[in-house]
Amino acid sequence: MQWVYKALIGAGAVVLIQLIAQTKNYFIAGLVPLFPTFALIAHYFIGTQRSVSDLRRTILFGMASLIPYFFYLLTVYVLAGRCRLSVALAGATGVWLVAASVLVFIWLRAFGASG
């Protein structure tokens, strides 16, 4: 049943984004995906199943994960006026994948698998 609730939360977020995108304040749709729904779930599970130290490391990594997201947004912003939207989004996703991979690599080198 847990999986059903999680799927409903995800579907609800998609519907909310679509509804907001149709309003005069369409830009707020960019804030909805940043609501910490999945962070809340992750922090709850880690906080109840692992140590406080592990939870704090997860939170630090979450803060660092804003870097790949920033590069994704920057890439979409730059490419949006220069090519088709599908190309801009695909390119930005590629940039996010590279930035996220670099982040994980650096994190593992700096803190090891447990950090």
PyMOL commands that place a pseudoatom at each C-alpha (Angstrom):
pseudoatom trace, name=CA, resn=MET, resi=1, chain=A, elem=C, hetatm=0, pos=[0.000, 0.000, 0.000]
pseudoatom trace, name=CA, resn=GLN, resi=2, chain=A, elem=C, hetatm=0, pos=[2.983, 2.319, 0.602]
pseudoatom trace, name=CA, resn=TRP, resi=3, chain=A, elem=C, hetatm=0, pos=[3.718, 2.280, -3.124]
pseudoatom trace, name=CA, resn=VAL, resi=4, chain=A, elem=C, hetatm=0, pos=[0.193, 3.392, -3.952]
pseudoatom trace, name=CA, resn=TYR, resi=5, chain=A, elem=C, hetatm=0, pos=[0.494, 6.409, -1.651]
pseudoatom trace, name=CA, resn=LYS, resi=6, chain=A, elem=C, hetatm=0, pos=[3.821, 7.379, -3.194]
pseudoatom trace, name=CA, resn=ALA, resi=7, chain=A, elem=C, hetatm=0, pos=[2.400, 7.066, -6.705]
pseudoatom trace, name=CA, resn=LEU, resi=8, chain=A, elem=C, hetatm=0, pos=[-0.586, 9.221, -5.744]
pseudoatom trace, name=CA, resn=ILE, resi=9, chain=A, elem=C, hetatm=0, pos=[1.718, 11.891, -4.316]
pseudoatom trace, name=CA, resn=GLY, resi=10, chain=A, elem=C, hetatm=0, pos=[3.694, 11.948, -7.568]
pseudoatom trace, name=CA, resn=ALA, resi=11, chain=A, elem=C, hetatm=0, pos=[0.548, 12.080, -9.685]
pseudoatom trace, name=CA, resn=GLY, resi=12, chain=A, elem=C, hetatm=0, pos=[-0.842, 14.845, -7.500]
pseudoatom trace, name=CA, resn=ALA, resi=13, chain=A, elem=C, hetatm=0, pos=[2.313, 16.906, -8.009]
pseudoatom trace, name=CA, resn=VAL, resi=14, chain=A, elem=C, hetatm=0, pos=[2.042, 16.504, -11.792]
pseudoatom trace, name=CA, resn=VAL, resi=15, chain=A, elem=C, hetatm=0, pos=[-1.602, 17.597, -11.775]
pseudoatom trace, name=CA, resn=LEU, resi=16, chain=A, elem=C, hetatm=0, pos=[-0.783, 20.574, -9.545]
pseudoatom trace, name=CA, resn=ILE, resi=17, chain=A, elem=C, hetatm=0, pos=[2.047, 21.644, -11.862]
pseudoatom trace, name=CA, resn=GLN, resi=18, chain=A, elem=C, hetatm=0, pos=[-0.260, 21.443, -14.883]
pseudoatom trace, name=CA, resn=LEU, resi=19, chain=A, elem=C, hetatm=0, pos=[-2.987, 23.451, -13.157]
pseudoatom trace, name=CA, resn=ILE, resi=20, chain=A, elem=C, hetatm=0, pos=[-0.567, 26.158, -12.007]
pseudoatom trace, name=CA, resn=ALA, resi=21, chain=A, elem=C, hetatm=0, pos=[1.042, 26.315, -15.469]
pseudoatom trace, name=CA, resn=GLN, resi=22, chain=A, elem=C, hetatm=0, pos=[-2.330, 27.406, -16.866]
pseudoatom trace, name=CA, resn=THR, resi=23, chain=A, elem=C, hetatm=0, pos=[-2.698, 30.379, -14.499]
pseudoatom trace, name=CA, resn=LYS, resi=24, chain=A, elem=C, hetatm=0, pos=[-1.377, 33.935, -14.770]
pseudoatom trace, name=CA, resn=ASN, resi=25, chain=A, elem=C, hetatm=0, pos=[1.205, 32.960, -12.145]
pseudoatom trace, name=CA, resn=TYR, resi=26, chain=A, elem=C, hetatm=0, pos=[2.504, 30.078, -14.301]
pseudoatom trace, name=CA, resn=PHE, resi=27, chain=A, elem=C, hetatm=0, pos=[6.078, 30.583, -13.020]
pseudoatom trace, name=CA, resn=ILE, resi=28, chain=A, elem=C, hetatm=0, pos=[5.060, 29.158, -9.631]
pseudoatom trace, name=CA, resn=ALA, resi=29, chain=A, elem=C, hetatm=0, pos=[4.877, 25.772, -11.395]
pseudoatom trace, name=CA, resn=GLY, resi=30, chain=A, elem=C, hetatm=0, pos=[8.692, 25.796, -11.217]
pseudoatom trace, name=CA, resn=LEU, resi=31, chain=A, elem=C, hetatm=0, pos=[8.484, 25.860, -7.420]
pseudoatom trace, name=CA, resn=VAL, resi=32, chain=A, elem=C, hetatm=0, pos=[6.189, 22.840, -7.027]
pseudoatom trace, name=CA, resn=PRO, resi=33, chain=A, elem=C, hetatm=0, pos=[8.837, 20.217, -7.945]
pseudoatom trace, name=CA, resn=LEU, resi=34, chain=A, elem=C, hetatm=0, pos=[11.055, 21.707, -5.259]
pseudoatom trace, name=CA, resn=PHE, resi=35, chain=A, elem=C, hetatm=0, pos=[8.544, 20.979, -2.510]
pseudoatom trace, name=CA, resn=PRO, resi=36, chain=A, elem=C, hetatm=0, pos=[10.446, 18.473, -0.375]
pseudoatom trace, name=CA, resn=THR, resi=37, chain=A, elem=C, hetatm=0, pos=[7.968, 15.609, -0.798]
pseudoatom trace, name=CA, resn=PHE, resi=38, chain=A, elem=C, hetatm=0, pos=[10.585, 13.028, -1.648]
pseudoatom trace, name=CA, resn=ALA, resi=39, chain=A, elem=C, hetatm=0, pos=[13.133, 14.549, 0.716]
pseudoatom trace, name=CA, resn=LEU, resi=40, chain=A, elem=C, hetatm=0, pos=[10.597, 14.173, 3.528]
pseudoatom trace, name=CA, resn=ILE, resi=41, chain=A, elem=C, hetatm=0, pos=[10.126, 10.513, 2.643]
pseudoatom trace, name=CA, resn=ALA, resi=42, chain=A, elem=C, hetatm=0, pos=[13.887, 9.889, 2.357]
pseudoatom trace, name=CA, resn=HIS, resi=43, chain=A, elem=C, hetatm=0, pos=[14.663, 11.738, 5.578]
pseudoatom trace, name=CA, resn=TYR, resi=44, chain=A, elem=C, hetatm=0, pos=[11.942, 9.865, 7.434]
pseudoatom trace, name=CA, resn=PHE, resi=45, chain=A, elem=C, hetatm=0, pos=[13.242, 6.463, 6.339]
pseudoatom trace, name=CA, resn=ILE, resi=46, chain=A, elem=C, hetatm=0, pos=[16.879, 7.323, 6.945]
pseudoatom trace, name=CA, resn=GLY, resi=47, chain=A, elem=C, hetatm=0, pos=[16.066, 9.048, 10.226]
pseudoatom trace, name=CA, resn=THR, resi=48, chain=A, elem=C, hetatm=0, pos=[14.139, 6.051, 11.525]
pseudoatom trace, name=CA, resn=GLN, resi=49, chain=A, elem=C, hetatm=0, pos=[16.388, 3.302, 10.148]
pseudoatom trace, name=CA, resn=ARG, resi=50, chain=A, elem=C, hetatm=0, pos=[19.883, 4.775, 10.427]
pseudoatom trace, name=CA, resn=SER, resi=51, chain=A, elem=C, hetatm=0, pos=[21.913, 7.008, 12.725]
pseudoatom trace, name=CA, resn=VAL, resi=52, chain=A, elem=C, hetatm=0, pos=[21.581, 10.765, 13.117]
pseudoatom trace, name=CA, resn=SER, resi=53, chain=A, elem=C, hetatm=0, pos=[25.034, 11.035, 11.561]
pseudoatom trace, name=CA, resn=ASP, resi=54, chain=A, elem=C, hetatm=0, pos=[23.780, 9.203, 8.452]
pseudoatom trace, name=CA, resn=LEU, resi=55, chain=A, elem=C, hetatm=0, pos=[20.757, 11.498, 8.295]
pseudoatom trace, name=CA, resn=ARG, resi=56, chain=A, elem=C, hetatm=0, pos=[22.988, 14.564, 8.512]
pseudoatom trace, name=CA, resn=ARG, resi=57, chain=A, elem=C, hetatm=0, pos=[25.233, 13.214, 5.711]
pseudoatom trace, name=CA, resn=THR, resi=58, chain=A, elem=C, hetatm=0, pos=[22.150, 12.632, 3.582]
pseudoatom trace, name=CA, resn=ILE, resi=59, chain=A, elem=C, hetatm=0, pos=[21.032, 16.209, 4.194]
pseudoatom trace, name=CA, resn=LEU, resi=60, chain=A, elem=C, hetatm=0, pos=[24.466, 17.565, 3.232]
pseudoatom trace, name=CA, resn=PHE, resi=61, chain=A, elem=C, hetatm=0, pos=[24.417, 15.516, 0.048]
pseudoatom trace, name=CA, resn=GLY, resi=62, chain=A, elem=C, hetatm=0, pos=[20.929, 16.851, -0.662]
pseudoatom trace, name=CA, resn=MET, resi=63, chain=A, elem=C, hetatm=0, pos=[22.234, 20.398, -0.363]
pseudoatom trace, name=CA, resn=ALA, resi=64, chain=A, elem=C, hetatm=0, pos=[25.090, 19.563, -2.741]
pseudoatom trace, name=CA, resn=SER, resi=65, chain=A, elem=C, hetatm=0, pos=[22.573, 18.056, -5.172]
pseudoatom trace, name=CA, resn=LEU, resi=66, chain=A, elem=C, hetatm=0, pos=[21.286, 21.559, -5.854]
pseudoatom trace, name=CA, resn=ILE, resi=67, chain=A, elem=C, hetatm=0, pos=[24.415, 22.092, -7.972]
pseudoatom trace, name=CA, resn=PRO, resi=68, chain=A, elem=C, hetatm=0, pos=[23.386, 19.671, -10.764]
pseudoatom trace, name=CA, resn=TYR, resi=69, chain=A, elem=C, hetatm=0, pos=[19.868, 21.109, -10.633]
pseudoatom trace, name=CA, resn=PHE, resi=70, chain=A, elem=C, hetatm=0, pos=[21.299, 24.614, -11.065]
pseudoatom trace, name=CA, resn=PHE, resi=71, chain=A, elem=C, hetatm=0, pos=[23.225, 23.467, -14.147]
pseudoatom trace, name=CA, resn=TYR, resi=72, chain=A, elem=C, hetatm=0, pos=[20.046, 21.862, -15.523]
pseudoatom trace, name=CA, resn=LEU, resi=73, chain=A, elem=C, hetatm=0, pos=[18.121, 25.117, -15.111]
pseudoatom trace, name=CA, resn=LEU, resi=74, chain=A, elem=C, hetatm=0, pos=[20.947, 27.210, -16.539]
pseudoatom trace, name=CA, resn=THR, resi=75, chain=A, elem=C, hetatm=0, pos=[21.148, 24.948, -19.598]
pseudoatom trace, name=CA, resn=VAL, resi=76, chain=A, elem=C, hetatm=0, pos=[17.391, 25.093, -20.239]
pseudoatom trace, name=CA, resn=TYR, resi=77, chain=A, elem=C, hetatm=0, pos=[17.497, 28.869, -19.824]
pseudoatom trace, name=CA, resn=VAL, resi=78, chain=A, elem=C, hetatm=0, pos=[20.317, 29.248, -22.349]
pseudoatom trace, name=CA, resn=LEU, resi=79, chain=A, elem=C, hetatm=0, pos=[18.985, 26.737, -24.880]
pseudoatom trace, name=CA, resn=ALA, resi=80, chain=A, elem=C, hetatm=0, pos=[15.278, 27.626, -24.676]
pseudoatom trace, name=CA, resn=GLY, resi=81, chain=A, elem=C, hetatm=0, pos=[15.556, 30.496, -27.136]
pseudoatom trace, name=CA, resn=ARG, resi=82, chain=A, elem=C, hetatm=0, pos=[18.083, 28.793, -29.394]
pseudoatom trace, name=CA, resn=CYS, resi=83, chain=A, elem=C, hetatm=0, pos=[16.605, 25.391, -30.230]
pseudoatom trace, name=CA, resn=ARG, resi=84, chain=A, elem=C, hetatm=0, pos=[13.450, 23.280, -29.979]
pseudoatom trace, name=CA, resn=LEU, resi=85, chain=A, elem=C, hetatm=0, pos=[12.192, 22.717, -26.454]
pseudoatom trace, name=CA, resn=SER, resi=86, chain=A, elem=C, hetatm=0, pos=[12.696, 18.960, -26.707]
pseudoatom trace, name=CA, resn=VAL, resi=87, chain=A, elem=C, hetatm=0, pos=[16.358, 19.496, -27.629]
pseudoatom trace, name=CA, resn=ALA, resi=88, chain=A, elem=C, hetatm=0, pos=[16.816, 22.030, -24.822]
pseudoatom trace, name=CA, resn=LEU, resi=89, chain=A, elem=C, hetatm=0, pos=[15.295, 19.656, -22.265]
pseudoatom trace, name=CA, resn=ALA, resi=90, chain=A, elem=C, hetatm=0, pos=[17.290, 16.681, -23.529]
pseudoatom trace, name=CA, resn=GLY, resi=91, chain=A, elem=C, hetatm=0, pos=[20.495, 18.699, -23.472]
pseudoatom trace, name=CA, resn=ALA, resi=92, chain=A, elem=C, hetatm=0, pos=[19.774, 19.995, -19.978]
pseudoatom trace, name=CA, resn=THR, resi=93, chain=A, elem=C, hetatm=0, pos=[19.035, 16.474, -18.786]
pseudoatom trace, name=CA, resn=GLY, resi=94, chain=A, elem=C, hetatm=0, pos=[22.391, 15.380, -20.185]
pseudoatom trace, name=CA, resn=VAL, resi=95, chain=A, elem=C, hetatm=0, pos=[24.088, 18.245, -18.373]
pseudoatom trace, name=CA, resn=TRP, resi=96, chain=A, elem=C, hetatm=0, pos=[22.303, 17.236, -15.154]
pseudoatom trace, name=CA, resn=LEU, resi=97, chain=A, elem=C, hetatm=0, pos=[23.463, 13.623, -15.583]
pseudoatom trace, name=CA, resn=VAL, resi=98, chain=A, elem=C, hetatm=0, pos=[27.073, 14.725, -16.058]
pseudoatom trace, name=CA, resn=ALA, resi=99, chain=A, elem=C, hetatm=0, pos=[26.944, 17.165, -13.130]
pseudoatom trace, name=CA, resn=ALA, resi=100, chain=A, elem=C, hetatm=0, pos=[25.252, 14.573, -10.884]
pseudoatom trace, name=CA, resn=SER, resi=101, chain=A, elem=C, hetatm=0, pos=[27.866, 11.966, -11.848]
pseudoatom trace, name=CA, resn=VAL, resi=102, chain=A, elem=C, hetatm=0, pos=[30.667, 14.404, -11.037]
pseudoatom trace, name=CA, resn=LEU, resi=103, chain=A, elem=C, hetatm=0, pos=[28.996, 15.204, -7.715]
pseudoatom trace, name=CA, resn=VAL, resi=104, chain=A, elem=C, hetatm=0, pos=[28.723, 11.515, -6.780]
pseudoatom trace, name=CA, resn=PHE, resi=105, chain=A, elem=C, hetatm=0, pos=[32.325, 10.890, -7.854]
pseudoatom trace, name=CA, resn=ILE, resi=106, chain=A, elem=C, hetatm=0, pos=[33.623, 13.810, -5.787]
pseudoatom trace, name=CA, resn=TRP, resi=107, chain=A, elem=C, hetatm=0, pos=[31.442, 12.848, -2.815]
pseudoatom trace, name=CA, resn=LEU, resi=108, chain=A, elem=C, hetatm=0, pos=[32.710, 9.262, -2.857]
pseudoatom trace, name=CA, resn=ARG, resi=109, chain=A, elem=C, hetatm=0, pos=[36.320, 10.425, -3.155]
pseudoatom trace, name=CA, resn=ALA, resi=110, chain=A, elem=C, hetatm=0, pos=[35.900, 12.906, -0.304]
pseudoatom trace, name=CA, resn=PHE, resi=111, chain=A, elem=C, hetatm=0, pos=[33.729, 10.892, 2.049]
pseudoatom trace, name=CA, resn=GLY, resi=112, chain=A, elem=C, hetatm=0, pos=[33.842, 7.285, 0.856]
pseudoatom trace, name=CA, resn=ALA, resi=113, chain=A, elem=C, hetatm=0, pos=[30.855, 5.012, 0.333]
pseudoatom trace, name=CA, resn=SER, resi=114, chain=A, elem=C, hetatm=0, pos=[29.541, 5.597, 3.855]
pseudoatom trace, name=CA, resn=GLY, resi=115, chain=A, elem=C, hetatm=0, pos=[29.683, 9.381, 3.636]
for i in range(1, 115): cmd.bond("trace and resi %d" % i, "trace and resi %d" % (i + 1))
show_as sticks, trace
zoom trace
